[in-house]
Amino acid sequence: MLTPILNDVHGGADLAELQRYGLRPDEVLDFSANLNPFGPSPAVRETILRVGVDRYPDRDCTLLRNELARRNRAPVDGVLVGNGSTELFWLLAIAHVRAGDGVAILGPAFGGCERAACMMKAEATVCAASSANGFRPPWQQFARLVDAQRPRLACVTNPNSPTGQTIAFSDVIALAARCPNVLFALDEAYIDCLSADTSGDGAEMPNLVRLRSLTKAHGLAGLRLGYAIGSPDAIATLRDVQPPWSVNALAQAAGLAALLDQVHLRQTVGRWRDAAVQLIGDLRTIGFAPVASSAPFFLVPVADAARTRHALLGHGLLVRDCTSFGLPQVIRISSRSTEDNARLVEAMRTMRAEILRCPD
Ligand SMILES: Cc1ncc(COP(=O)(O)O)c(C=O)c1O
């Protein structure tokens, strides 16, 4: 039997949970998953209607991969498309991590890396930001850990989720250059949610693989789509362990249509970010202390995150309880439209005492 695998908690709510609350999915405003609230480009829906579903998809995702390579100034064989970036984490672990290997994670972080490491029976060490220093990424501490322990895999998320804070890409490159036998997985799932593209070149480094997602800012969560960029050798190793046809035809066509509509991406991410700034201000005004973030999602300290999530879900408002990130007194809120945000602010204003009161 497999050892129980940690940290399989995510944003969103399962149907069974909503049924326990007597809610239908369309009655819930989801602030818990960091997804573009304005959805994908209209071209995505038009495109997927034309996709033939009665034949196998292109195993190599040729058209999408060519477009991703062109946009990222990477060679085509330096790009691999996956069934969400989650699949790519599993491929990294299957290809590179063995029982007893060390895996260092700059935390708090999406559970995918730790979970994949546990699956391979590796020893994961999380070096996590804390409220004591404003949730700033503990980069120096992490770099010392990697320098000293030389783990097999080092996972860094930039911008970080749940904190929304960033680190300098040049710091990652410098550490990867110093530790050539450590493979660095740079999780950039939310890079398109920033106000400017902070990514630099570095795909040619043999020990750096960047993982990106089209499920977040591009709004394709239900279709599952992500990609890895790395040296052709690093990418070939991942491709060798990828199941055939893991990226379906609808996702491939949708990804291409989404990438080609950069106007939609820029406009909707801009509206999303503006709404987040207003939401942070409104929450401050009613007595909460949201933590500054570079992304359109952010942390809010509360007395008890699980209780707060439960209380708000009773009103059809879903926030992320950060207990699984090691932060039981913090929730994460991903902004939605200004109208939806106003409903959340009103509910939090009414329940403020309950949300901030420490349990007896
Ligand atoms: C930081 C981070 N990385 C990766 C993922 C996985 O994204 P996906 O598999 O949808 O591409 C998530 C999902 O929540 C995430 O928060």
The ligand as a MOL file (V3000), in Angstrom:
LIG
                    3D

  0  0  0     0  0            999 V3000
M  V30 BEGIN CTAB
M  V30 COUNTS 16 16 0 0 0
M  V30 BEGIN ATOM
M  V30 1 C 1.2000 27.5240 -7.4620 0
M  V30 2 C 0.4580 26.5090 -8.2840 0
M  V30 3 N 1.1500 25.7840 -9.1500 0
M  V30 4 C 0.5360 24.8650 -9.9260 0
M  V30 5 C -0.8210 24.6300 -9.8100 0
M  V30 6 C -1.4550 23.5960 -10.6850 0
M  V30 7 O -2.1650 24.1950 -11.7220 0
M  V30 8 P -2.7350 23.4230 -12.9480 0
M  V30 9 O -2.4850 21.9730 -12.7740 0
M  V30 10 O -4.1790 23.7540 -12.9880 0
M  V30 11 O -1.9760 23.9650 -14.1470 0
M  V30 12 C -1.5750 25.3610 -8.9000 0
M  V30 13 C -3.0220 25.1080 -8.7520 0
M  V30 14 O -3.6890 25.5770 -7.8970 0
M  V30 15 C -0.9180 26.3230 -8.1150 0
M  V30 16 O -1.5830 27.0630 -7.2140 0
M  V30 END ATOM
M  V30 BEGIN BOND
M  V30 1 1 1 2
M  V30 2 1 2 3
M  V30 3 2 2 15
M  V30 4 2 3 4
M  V30 5 1 4 5
M  V30 6 1 5 6
M  V30 7 2 5 12
M  V30 8 1 6 7
M  V30 9 1 7 8
M  V30 10 2 8 9
M  V30 11 1 8 10
M  V30 12 1 8 11
M  V30 13 1 12 13
M  V30 14 1 12 15
M  V30 15 2 13 14
M  V30 16 1 15 16
M  V30 END BOND
M  V30 END CTAB
M  END
